[in-house]
Amino acid sequence: GLAFTAEGKYLVSLSSLPDSTVTYWRWEVEKPVSSHDIQLSVNRLLVNPSSPTQFSVSGPTYLRLWDYNPNDHNLNEHPSMFPLKQERRMKVVDHCWVLCTFLCAASEDGHVYIFE
């Protein structure tokens, strides 16, 4: 997956398994500034429209926020948005940002979860 930040200065990419590497790029110079291996099945990547340094990643048993820190050039994974046992059992099929504030996730069993 690929996602540009709202101002178009950065690109975030997500590779497939086995590494599922998320990489934060300086688009203008085609240079990666940070990357991290998730090593889980993930398939969806979106940049927070309100914050160019925050993005969300989801997959069947995974939904997390990530932050890029421009001072130390590190990618930092937030804790699970669900209790870990629930996250491991559920199947997240998609997620999106709504009104630039809310992160919504849909599960295979038809539930929709909204996070602020």
N, C-alpha and C positions, 0 to 999 in steps of 0.2 A: 504494500500500500504506500501511497504518497499523499502528503498534505502540505500545502503552503501556509505560512503564517499570513494573517490578514493584510499586513503591510507588504508582503511579498519579499521580505529580506531573507527569510529562512525557509528551508524545506526539511520536512521530517519524513524519513523512509522506514519501512518495515519489511524485512526479508522473511522468507518462509523457513520452515523447519529444516534442519535440526536446530539451528541457532536462534531463529526468530529475532534477529538483531534490529534494534531501533537505532537510527542514526539521525543526528541533528546536523544539518548542513548550512553553511553560509553560501547561499545560492549564487551571489554575484561573483564569487571567486571559485565556485565549484569545489569547495573544500569542506570535508567533514570536521566539525568542531568537537563532537562527542558521540560515543556509541556505547550500547550496552546489550548484552545477550539476555533475552528473556527465557529462552529454552523451554517454552511451552507452546502449544498450538494457539496462535493468535492470528486474526485475519482482518482486523478493522482498526484503523488509525485516524484520528481526527484532532485538529488543533483547536484549542479553545478560542473562539472568535473574540473574546474579551481580553485574552492574555497570550501574546505570542510566544511566551516561554513555557506554556502549559499545554499538554496534549493528553488524549485519552487513547487507551489501547484495549481492545476486547478480543475474546475468543471463546470457545465453548465453555471453559471453566475459569474464566479470567476477565476481570474488568478493573482497570486501575487508571489513576491519574499519574502523570509523570511531569516533572519540572526540569527545565534546563536552567542551570545557574551560570549566567554569563561571566561571573567573577572567577570561578574556578573551573569552568567548562565541564562540569559534571552533570549527568542525568540522574535524577533522584526519583525513585519509585515511591509513591504513596502507599500506605497500607491498604488492604482490601476494603472495598466499599461495603462489602457484606461480611457477616461472620464467616471465617475461613471454611468451616464445615459446610455451610450453605453454598458458598462460592464453588467449592469442589464438586458438589452434586448438581448444580444448575447448568443449564446450557444457554449461554448468552448468544443470541443470534444476530443482534445488531445494537447499535447505540448511536445517539446523535446529541448535538447541542441545540437547545431551544431557547430563543430569546436572549442569546448570548450569556445566559446565567445558569440555566438548568441543564444537567446531563441526564438524559433519559436512556434507559436500557430495556430491551425486550428479550424475554426468555422464550425458549422453545415451547413451554407449557402455556404461553399466552399472557403471562404477567408483564406489566410495564412498571419499571422502577424509576423514580424521579429523585435526583440528588441536587441540592443547592450548594 
